[in-house]
C-alpha cells in the first residue's frame, strides 16, 4: 500500500486526551497549539521512507526530533507520540 503523506498532513487530528498524552510521553508542558505546531513540523520534515503502515496505524519516525508519532490510518487521529533514541548516538 502506498502512503499519501499529503493526506496525512491535511487530515491528521487530535482528541483532548492526546494532548495530555503528548506532554506526558515527551515530558513537556506544551499548549494544544504548541503540540500541533510541533507535530505538523515533524510530519512535514520527515521523509516518506520513515512513514510506515502496519495494521490500522501509520508510524512516523523522526530521529532528528527524536519523536515517533502513531496515527490511526482510518480516522487520521493522532494516537500517541513517543521519544525515540537516535540510532547514530
C-alpha positions in Angstrom: 0.0 0.0 0.0 1.3 3.4 -0.9 1.3 6.0 1.8 0.0 9.5 1.0 2.0 11.9 3.1 0.0 14.9 2.0 -3.3 13.3 3.0 -1.9 12.6 6.5 -0.7 16.2 6.8 -4.1 17.5 5.7 -6.3 15.2 7.7 -4.5 14.4 11.0 -6.4 15.5 14.0 -6.3 15.3 17.8 -8.5 14.3 20.7 -8.5 16.1 24.1 -6.7 13.2 25.7 -3.9 13.0 23.2 -2.6 16.5 24.2 -2.1 15.2 27.7 -0.5 12.0 26.4 1.9 14.0 24.3 3.1 16.1 27.2 3.4 13.0 29.4 5.3 11.0 26.9 7.6 13.8 25.9 8.0 15.3 29.4 6.7 18.7 28.2 4.1 21.2 29.1 3.0 22.3 25.6 -0.3 24.0 25.0 -2.6 22.4 22.4 -1.3 24.9 19.8 2.3 24.2 20.6 1.7 20.4 20.4 0.0 20.8 17.0 2.8 23.0 15.6 5.5 20.5 16.7 3.7 17.5 15.2 2.9 19.3 12.0 6.6 20.3 11.7 7.8 16.8 12.4 5.3 15.3 9.9 6.4 17.8 7.2 10.1 17.3 7.8 10.0 13.5 7.9 10.9 11.8 4.7 8.3 9.4 3.2 10.7 6.5 3.8 10.1 7.0 7.6 6.3 6.6 7.2 5.2 3.0 7.8 1.8 1.5 7.8 1.3 -1.6 10.0 -2.2 -2.9 10.7 -4.5 0.0 11.2 -1.9 2.6 12.1 0.7 4.8 10.5 4.1 5.0 12.3 6.2 8.0 11.6 9.8 8.2 13.0 11.9 11.3 13.0 15.4 10.8 14.6 16.3 14.5 14.2 13.5 15.5 16.5 13.7 12.1 18.4 10.0 11.6 18.0 7.8 8.7 16.9 4.2 9.5 16.0 1.4 6.9 15.8 -1.7 7.9 13.7 -4.8 5.9 13.0 -5.0 5.2 9.3 -8.8 5.3 9.2 -9.6 8.4 11.2 -6.2 10.1 11.0 -6.3 10.8 14.7 -3.0 11.1 16.5 -2.9 8.2 18.9 0.4 8.9 20.7 3.8 10.4 20.4 6.9 8.7 21.8 10.5 9.7 22.4 12.9 7.7 20.2 16.6 7.3 20.6 18.9 8.3 17.8 20.5 5.1 16.4 23.6 7.1 15.5 24.3 8.1 19.1 
